């Protein structure tokens, strides 16, 4: 009896060792099964992908272009470079987007694959707010982005920003951008409020010493606006202008630089004769 008790711990160790071996074996078989399954799945996926790349059902047979107003659709189509009916799975949307974004009038591009056989290109064009006159005229948007030269056949139907030249712009870009931003700020407020006589502006002249002055399109009145408080100055200007209209007074210029007082210069008799 004592001899049987003496050998019992050893037998227990053998039994535990066998159980551990079986557990390791089961885990090894399970892991090998998973690996084999993944290999087969990867192989099947690769074969399926290869077949999809060769399937004419997924070729880009049509390119839809939306958002063109000024840019011809054929120009966007040419820039996109989607030629030869490429397979949609291999078509790089990033590359197409980059090529279309290169056009100066394009601000935002969205390119989508529409399975099984279409590509849609949606663009948002830049909207000019004015024409910046440097050595040559350039379109500029509300964010101050100078993006394209004005073409010879363009209509010039935007206010001109004057007072800068290329030399001054290149010499002190920060000061030039400050002037431009002030001019654009005024144009944005004018566009929102539409207060007479500033409904339409033909020119905004930027002067480093005196600030912003502009010329109305209909009456040709010169209005000096200074540097700030454009909204309040426009409000007061409308009151002054209404009073001048009631009294039948023709103004040559109105100085709104100082909020405390506005100075009106009447059109002289000689000027009236010259205008006739």
Number of C-alpha atoms within 10 A of each C-alpha: 5 6 7 8 9 9 10 10 11 11 10 11 11 11 12 12 12 12 12 12 12 12 12 12 12 12 12 12 12 12 12 12 12 12 12 12 12 12 12 12 12 12 12 12 12 12 11 11 13 11 11 16 16 11 11 16 14 19 23 23 18 13 17 13 16 13 14 15 10 11 14 9 15 10 12 20 17 12 17 20 12 17 11 9 16 16 19 23 15 9 16 12 16 10 12 19 19 13 15 25 19 11 16 13 19 20 15 13 17 16 19 13 17 14 13 15 18 17 22 15 21 16 23 15 18 18 15 21 20 26 25 26 19 16 10 11 18 19 24 25 16 16 12 19 11 16 17 15 15 17 11 7 6 7 8 14 11 17 21 22 24 19 18 19 14 13 11 13 14 10 10 10 13 11 13 19 13 14 22 23 15 18 24 21 18 23 22 13 14 19 15 11 14 13 19 17 20 23 14 19 21 17 20 27 19 23 15 14 8 12 17 23 22 26 22 19 16 12 14 16 20 19 23 23 24 21 20 16 13 20 16 11 20 22 13 17 22 16 13 16 19 14 12 15 12 8 9 9 12 17 19 17 18 20 19 22 22 15 15 7 10 16 13 17 14 14 14 12 9 8 11 11 8 8 7 5
